[in-house]
Amino acid sequence: MSLCVLGWAEEFKSIGIAANALWPRTVIDTAALAMLGGIIKPEHCRKVDIVADAACAIFNRPAKTCSGNFFIDDAVLMAEGVKDFSAYAVVLGATPMTDLFL
């Protein structure tokens, strides 16, 4: 995926189309996670909303100056001024587990 982002960012630069990657810092509670059969408990996850909100913030950045980046969801939101991430917790007060691929 990383090579695709870099290639697309360069290929589409002249026409103002951005290509970026977005990764979650923590495990996200999704149907794919449920298929693992309880190996990772939902209470150690964040809701999908955090990725959606981060993607929205990235989409609102100028394509000509924001392309070829590898973003982390909560870092994007911190840059947007978000300080409290408790709304994204599946279980309030639980500590989310760092994503398996980060």
C-alpha positions as CSV (number, residue, x, y, z in Angstrom):
1,M,0.0,0.0,0.0
2,S,2.8,2.4,0.8
3,L,4.3,2.1,-2.7
4,C,0.9,2.7,-4.2
5,V,0.4,5.9,-2.2
6,L,3.8,7.2,-3.2
7,G,3.2,6.3,-6.9
8,W,-0.3,7.7,-7.1
9,A,0.8,10.9,-5.3
10,E,3.4,11.5,-7.9
11,E,1.3,10.4,-10.9
12,F,-1.7,12.6,-10.0
13,K,0.2,15.6,-8.7
14,S,-0.1,17.6,-11.9
15,I,-3.9,17.3,-11.9
16,G,-4.4,18.1,-8.2
17,I,-5.5,14.7,-7.0
18,A,-4.0,13.6,-3.6
19,A,-3.1,10.1,-2.5
20,N,-2.5,9.5,1.2
21,A,-2.6,6.5,3.6
22,L,-4.4,6.5,6.9
23,W,-3.6,4.0,9.7
24,P,-5.2,3.5,13.0
25,R,-3.0,3.8,16.1
26,T,-5.1,1.3,18.0
27,V,-7.1,-1.8,17.1
28,I,-10.5,-0.8,15.6
29,D,-13.7,-2.7,16.5
30,T,-14.8,-4.0,13.1
31,A,-16.5,-7.1,11.7
32,A,-13.1,-8.3,10.6
33,L,-11.9,-8.3,14.2
34,A,-15.0,-10.3,15.3
35,M,-13.9,-13.0,12.8
36,L,-10.8,-13.6,14.8
37,G,-12.9,-15.3,17.4
38,G,-12.3,-13.2,20.5
39,I,-8.5,-13.1,20.3
40,I,-8.8,-9.3,20.8
41,K,-11.6,-8.1,23.0
42,P,-13.7,-5.1,21.8
43,E,-13.1,-3.3,25.1
44,H,-9.5,-2.9,24.0
45,C,-10.5,-1.2,20.8
46,R,-11.6,2.2,19.5
47,K,-14.7,2.7,17.4
48,V,-14.6,3.1,13.6
49,D,-15.6,6.7,14.0
50,I,-12.0,7.8,14.8
51,V,-10.9,6.6,11.3
52,A,-13.9,8.3,9.6
53,D,-13.2,11.6,11.4
54,A,-9.5,11.5,10.6
55,A,-10.3,10.7,6.9
56,C,-12.7,13.6,6.8
57,A,-10.1,15.9,8.2
58,I,-7.6,14.7,5.5
59,F,-10.1,15.1,2.7
60,N,-10.6,18.7,3.7
61,R,-6.9,19.5,3.3
62,P,-5.7,21.0,0.0
63,A,-4.9,18.1,-2.4
64,K,-2.0,20.1,-4.1
65,T,-0.2,20.4,-0.8
66,C,-1.3,17.3,1.1
67,S,-0.4,14.2,-0.9
68,G,2.0,11.3,-0.4
69,N,1.6,11.2,3.3
70,F,1.2,8.3,5.8
71,F,-1.2,9.5,8.5
72,I,-2.1,8.0,11.9
73,D,-5.8,8.6,12.9
74,D,-5.3,10.2,16.3
75,A,-2.4,12.3,15.2
76,V,-4.5,13.8,12.4
77,L,-7.2,14.6,14.9
78,M,-4.7,16.1,17.4
79,A,-3.5,18.4,14.7
80,E,-7.1,19.4,14.2
81,G,-7.4,20.3,17.9
82,V,-9.0,17.1,19.3
83,K,-7.7,16.5,22.9
84,D,-10.2,14.1,24.3
85,F,-10.4,10.7,22.6
86,S,-12.8,9.0,25.1
87,A,-15.7,9.3,22.7
88,Y,-13.9,6.8,20.4
89,A,-13.5,4.1,23.1
90,V,-15.7,1.0,22.8
91,V,-15.6,0.8,26.6
92,L,-15.1,4.1,28.4
93,G,-12.0,4.1,30.5
94,A,-10.5,1.0,28.9
95,T,-7.0,1.3,27.4
96,P,-7.0,0.6,23.7
97,M,-4.5,-1.8,22.3
98,T,-1.9,-0.6,19.8
99,D,-2.7,-1.7,16.2
100,L,-1.1,-4.9,15.1
101,F,0.6,-3.3,12.0
102,L,1.8,0.0,13.5
